[in-house]
Amino acid sequence: MYPFTYQRAHSLPDSVQGLRNDAEAKLLAGGMTLLPTMKMRLAAPSRLIDITRLADLRGMTREGNSLVIGAAQRHGEVAADPTVRDAIPALADLAGHIGDPQVRARGTLGGSIANNDPAADYPAALLGLDATVITDRRSIAAADFFLGLFTTALEPDEIIRAVRFTLPRRAFYAKFAQAASGYAMAGVMVAQLDAGIRVAVTGAGPGVFRWREAEAALERRWSTEAIADCALDTGALNTDLHGSAAYRAQLVRVMAAQAIGRLDGAAR
Ligand SMILES: Cc1cc2nc3c(=O)[nH]c(=O)nc-3n(C[C@H](O)[C@H](O)[C@H](O)COP(=O)(O)OP(=O)(O)OC[C@H]3O[C@@H](n4cnc5c(N)ncnc54)[C@H](O)[C@@H]3O)c2cc1C
């Protein structure tokens, strides 16, 4: 690890200014990705601006038909929070299955989606639940936020404040986890929203995506059989040491079927 300056942020404007003053500065949230990256010398920020104690980035509140979660809320906090568990149990369950207890004690919602790892869980929740990312300067629909492998719509000096999730009628997230890390080999969020059915997939491709053929099939007929033969472009899925694209396609089908099966057996 190279030397760097540690700075505890005292306000949101203070943090934005810190990023503007130093193009090599980075925000530090849970550090679960950033610090290992620095240890491996794949990143060498000059300054880390620690935003985890900013009150502006905290809170888990129900607002009408939505749930707003602060960017600095840790996965373990989201998993255990009664408001989240009551409003969107699928989201609490998703957070409770990220990594291991140590990762859930440090990792944050904002850090996860800013990083946009193609195997991360939260992106499927944001896309599946038609969420909106609220930053220090604007609101970005999830569909416009995730731009592909480790890439988002964030400007270099932009900070995520919170995420607004639409309350689904019901939703379930099924994940086949990579055994060592817990990251998704394939994770599928199936949600019934007022606006229609969403099927969002993470882990299988270079970035989170909506499986629109499955959505259309489920709109026509809500059943696990409806998606059995749905088109899924294996050419767009990942092949790596953990599994082939064909294997991942099969996992996506199985996870989607599991989610539908769980929804048939459970209320929202
Ligand atoms: C062993 C291990 C297992 C894991 N397993 C899983 C898993 O199963 N599923 C899963 O989804 N994830 C998993 N993760 C990832 C983890 O859950 C964290 O979400 C992730 O590492 C990033 O969150 P963080 O808060 O630690 O961010 P950091 O590492 O602190 O930051 C990551 C990036 O986001 C930027 N950033 C942070 N906060 C903000 C903000 N508010 N606005 C703008 N930019 C910001 C930082 O500058 C940095 O570039 C795992 C990580 C580890 C180490």
The ligand as a MOL file (V3000), in Angstrom:
LIG
                    3D

  0  0  0     0  0            999 V3000
M  V30 BEGIN CTAB
M  V30 COUNTS 53 58 0 0 0
M  V30 BEGIN ATOM
M  V30 1 C -14.7350 -11.0610 1.1920 0
M  V30 2 C -15.7780 -10.1870 0.5490 0
M  V30 3 C -16.9890 -10.7580 0.1650 0
M  V30 4 C -17.9660 -9.9700 -0.4350 0
M  V30 5 N -19.1360 -10.5680 -0.8130 0
M  V30 6 C -20.0900 -9.8230 -1.4090 0
M  V30 7 C -21.3360 -10.4140 -1.7950 0
M  V30 8 O -21.6300 -11.5730 -1.5710 0
M  V30 9 N -22.2360 -9.6050 -2.4160 0
M  V30 10 C -22.0010 -8.2740 -2.6560 0
M  V30 11 O -22.8630 -7.5960 -3.2110 0
M  V30 12 N -20.8450 -7.6940 -2.2760 0
M  V30 13 C -19.8970 -8.4270 -1.6540 0
M  V30 14 N -18.7450 -7.8240 -1.2470 0
M  V30 15 C -18.6040 -6.3620 -1.4550 0
M  V30 16 C -18.9960 -5.5680 -0.1920 0
M  V30 17 O -20.2360 -5.9580 0.2300 0
M  V30 18 C -19.0650 -4.0300 -0.3320 0
M  V30 19 O -20.3540 -3.6450 -0.7030 0
M  V30 20 C -18.1980 -3.4740 -1.3420 0
M  V30 21 O -16.9140 -3.9630 -1.0760 0
M  V30 22 C -18.1670 -1.9210 -1.3700 0
M  V30 23 O -18.7380 -1.2870 -0.2510 0
M  V30 24 P -17.8740 -0.4530 0.7920 0
M  V30 25 O -18.8740 0.2930 1.5930 0
M  V30 26 O -16.9180 -1.2950 1.5060 0
M  V30 27 O -17.1460 0.6200 -0.1840 0
M  V30 28 P -15.6120 1.0760 -0.2870 0
M  V30 29 O -14.7400 -0.1050 -0.5080 0
M  V30 30 O -15.2580 1.9810 0.8210 0
M  V30 31 O -15.7250 1.9400 -1.6240 0
M  V30 32 C -15.9310 1.3260 -2.8810 0
M  V30 33 C -15.9650 2.4240 -3.9600 0
M  V30 34 O -17.1590 3.1860 -3.8440 0
M  V30 35 C -16.8560 4.5820 -3.6630 0
M  V30 36 N -17.8910 5.0960 -2.7580 0
M  V30 37 C -18.1710 4.6210 -1.5210 0
M  V30 38 N -19.2320 5.2870 -1.0260 0
M  V30 39 C -19.6460 6.1670 -1.9640 0
M  V30 40 C -20.7020 7.1300 -2.0470 0
M  V30 41 N -21.5900 7.3100 -1.0330 0
M  V30 42 N -20.8230 7.8710 -3.1610 0
M  V30 43 C -19.9630 7.7120 -4.1950 0
M  V30 44 N -18.9450 6.8180 -4.1900 0
M  V30 45 C -18.7860 6.0490 -3.0820 0
M  V30 46 C -15.4490 4.6020 -3.0860 0
M  V30 47 O -14.7840 5.8070 -3.3420 0
M  V30 48 C -14.8080 3.4310 -3.8210 0
M  V30 49 O -14.4170 3.8340 -5.1140 0
M  V30 50 C -17.7490 -8.5830 -0.6570 0
M  V30 51 C -16.5300 -8.0120 -0.2530 0
M  V30 52 C -15.5560 -8.8040 0.3470 0
M  V30 53 C -14.2830 -8.1530 0.7780 0
M  V30 END ATOM
M  V30 BEGIN BOND
M  V30 1 1 1 2
M  V30 2 1 2 3
M  V30 3 2 2 52
M  V30 4 2 3 4
M  V30 5 1 4 5
M  V30 6 1 4 50
M  V30 7 2 5 6
M  V30 8 1 6 7
M  V30 9 1 6 13
M  V30 10 2 7 8
M  V30 11 1 7 9
M  V30 12 1 9 10
M  V30 13 2 10 11
M  V30 14 1 10 12
M  V30 15 2 12 13
M  V30 16 1 13 14
M  V30 17 1 14 15
M  V30 18 1 14 50
M  V30 19 1 15 16
M  V30 20 1 16 17
M  V30 21 1 16 18
M  V30 22 1 18 19
M  V30 23 1 18 20
M  V30 24 1 20 21
M  V30 25 1 20 22
M  V30 26 1 22 23
M  V30 27 1 23 24
M  V30 28 2 24 25
M  V30 29 1 24 26
M  V30 30 1 24 27
M  V30 31 1 27 28
M  V30 32 2 28 29
M  V30 33 1 28 30
M  V30 34 1 28 31
M  V30 35 1 31 32
M  V30 36 1 32 33
M  V30 37 1 33 34
M  V30 38 1 33 48
M  V30 39 1 34 35
M  V30 40 1 35 36
M  V30 41 1 35 46
M  V30 42 1 36 37
M  V30 43 1 36 45
M  V30 44 2 37 38
M  V30 45 1 38 39
M  V30 46 1 39 40
M  V30 47 2 39 45
M  V30 48 1 40 41
M  V30 49 2 40 42
M  V30 50 1 42 43
M  V30 51 2 43 44
M  V30 52 1 44 45
M  V30 53 1 46 47
M  V30 54 1 46 48
M  V30 55 1 48 49
M  V30 56 2 50 51
M  V30 57 1 51 52
M  V30 58 1 52 53
M  V30 END BOND
M  V30 END CTAB
M  END
